[in-house]
């Protein structure tokens, strides 16, 4: 179970994973050794999965975000495993979910432009047979995006 200090540490790391151990310890009123032990436990427990840098897709020439909804008539384990393997191997796919409701799958895709999306789309529909409907919507404006979970 997470206590108040664990939650504060996680919240701080979600905002800036480059904070030093000393800065984290100071922020939660601990010395560095107990702070390090808490961080180690959070990693060992699988709560703290990693520390990464967040990049600006537009500045990297990847300014088009697409949300792709997929329907399929295939639901066998064999088909599912093949589909998951194909999709997770596509670097443009940043998020991939199996859904309840009208559509079976949802993807968040990041590409440079519409031409790049068309190339991605063709690879997708040719990668695994049985996609009965592939519907794409394109983000016009990103209003909110965060990787920080509401843990406090």
Residue pairs with C-beta under 8 A, 6 or more apart in sequence:
2 10
2 47
2 151
5 28
5 30
5 38
6 38
6 42
7 151
7 152
8 27
8 28
8 152
9 24
9 27
9 28
9 35
9 38
9 39
9 42
10 42
10 47
10 48
10 149
10 151
11 148
11 151
11 152
12 19
12 24
12 27
12 28
13 19
13 24
13 48
13 51
14 147
14 148
14 149
14 151
15 148
17 51
17 52
19 27
21 32
21 35
21 36
21 39
22 32
24 35
24 39
25 31
25 32
25 34
25 35
28 35
30 38
39 48
42 48
54 147
57 63
57 65
57 110
61 112
62 110
62 111
62 112
63 112
63 113
64 110
64 111
64 112
64 113
64 114
64 116
64 117
64 138
64 139
65 108
65 109
65 110
65 138
65 139
65 142
66 107
66 108
66 109
66 110
66 111
66 117
66 136
66 137
66 138
66 139
67 106
67 107
67 108
67 109
67 136
67 137
67 138
67 139
68 106
68 107
68 108
68 109
68 124
68 134
68 135
68 136
69 103
69 105
69 106
69 133
69 134
69 135
69 136
69 137
70 103
70 104
70 105
70 106
70 107
70 131
70 133
70 134
70 135
71 102
71 103
71 104
71 131
71 132
71 133
71 134
72 79
72 83
72 104
72 105
72 130
72 131
72 132
73 130
73 132
74 80
74 83
74 129
74 130
75 104
79 128
79 130
82 128
83 105
83 128
84 96
86 124
86 127
86 128
87 93
87 96
87 105
87 107
87 124
87 127
88 96
90 120
90 123
90 124
92 109
92 110
92 111
92 116
92 120
93 107
93 108
93 109
94 108
94 109
94 110
95 106
95 107
95 108
96 105
96 106
96 107
96 108
97 105
97 106
97 107
98 104
98 105
99 105
99 106
103 133
103 135
109 117
109 120
111 117
111 120
117 136
117 138
121 134
121 136
124 131
124 134
125 131
125 134
